[in-house]
Amino acid sequence: MISTGEWVLISVLHQQGYSMRQVARELRVSRNTVKRHLASGKDGPRYFLRGAIESRLDAYKDYILDGCGRPARKPCVQRY
């Protein structure tokens, strides 16, 4: 992914008369990235927040945090 600053630079360099190839070469990004940005006409990239992903261990979370069902004095044994 490219940063928001690079998105702005793509627009600025293109407005200064640089070709898409020159912009891509200058910023070391793909020509398709430059082409996509200029075609979109937007100020920056769109990033979406992902929701929380359920883990397979969520069902055992209390057991794990409780110390693997052992008294507090004895540490959990690491098993390979």
C-alpha positions as CSV (number, residue, x, y, z in Angstrom):
1,M,0.0,0.0,0.0
2,I,1.1,3.5,-0.6
3,S,0.7,6.3,1.9
4,T,-1.6,9.3,1.7
5,G,1.4,11.5,1.0
6,E,2.3,9.5,-2.1
7,W,-1.3,9.9,-3.3
8,V,-1.0,13.6,-3.0
9,L,2.4,13.6,-4.8
10,I,0.9,11.6,-7.7
11,S,-1.7,14.4,-8.2
12,V,0.9,17.2,-7.8
13,L,3.4,15.7,-10.2
14,H,0.7,15.0,-12.8
15,Q,-0.5,18.6,-12.6
16,Q,3.1,19.8,-13.1
17,G,3.1,18.0,-16.5
18,Y,4.8,14.7,-15.6
19,S,3.6,11.7,-17.6
20,M,2.2,8.6,-15.8
21,R,5.4,6.7,-16.4
22,Q,7.6,9.6,-15.0
23,V,5.4,9.8,-11.9
24,A,5.6,6.0,-11.4
25,R,9.3,6.0,-11.9
26,E,9.8,9.0,-9.5
27,L,7.8,7.5,-6.7
28,R,8.8,3.9,-7.4
29,V,5.2,2.6,-7.7
30,S,3.4,0.7,-10.4
31,R,2.1,2.6,-13.4
32,N,-1.2,0.9,-12.7
33,T,-1.3,2.5,-9.3
34,V,-0.7,5.9,-10.8
35,K,-3.3,5.2,-13.5
36,R,-5.9,4.0,-10.9
37,H,-5.4,7.1,-8.8
38,L,-5.7,9.6,-11.6
39,A,-8.8,7.8,-12.9
40,S,-10.5,7.8,-9.5
41,G,-10.1,11.6,-9.0
42,K,-10.1,11.1,-5.2
43,D,-7.8,12.7,-2.7
44,G,-6.5,9.6,-1.1
45,P,-6.8,5.8,-0.7
46,R,-9.9,4.3,0.9
47,Y,-9.2,2.0,3.8
48,F,-11.8,0.2,5.7
49,L,-11.7,-1.0,9.3
50,R,-12.2,-4.7,9.6
51,G,-14.4,-6.1,12.3
52,A,-13.1,-8.3,15.1
53,I,-12.4,-11.8,13.9
54,E,-13.5,-14.7,16.1
55,S,-10.6,-16.9,17.2
56,R,-10.8,-20.7,17.6
57,L,-9.5,-20.2,21.1
58,D,-12.3,-17.9,22.2
59,A,-14.2,-20.8,23.7
60,Y,-11.2,-21.6,25.9
61,K,-10.3,-18.0,26.8
62,D,-11.5,-18.2,30.4
63,Y,-9.6,-21.5,30.9
64,I,-6.4,-20.2,29.5
65,L,-6.5,-16.9,31.5
66,D,-7.4,-18.9,34.6
67,G,-4.0,-20.6,34.4
68,C,-4.9,-23.8,32.5
69,G,-7.0,-25.1,35.4
70,R,-4.1,-25.3,37.8
71,P,-3.6,-23.7,41.2
72,A,-1.9,-20.3,41.1
73,R,1.3,-21.7,42.6
74,K,2.1,-24.1,39.8
75,P,2.9,-22.7,36.4
76,C,1.4,-24.2,33.2
77,V,3.6,-26.8,31.5
78,Q,4.6,-26.0,28.0
79,R,3.8,-29.0,25.7
80,Y,5.2,-29.4,22.3
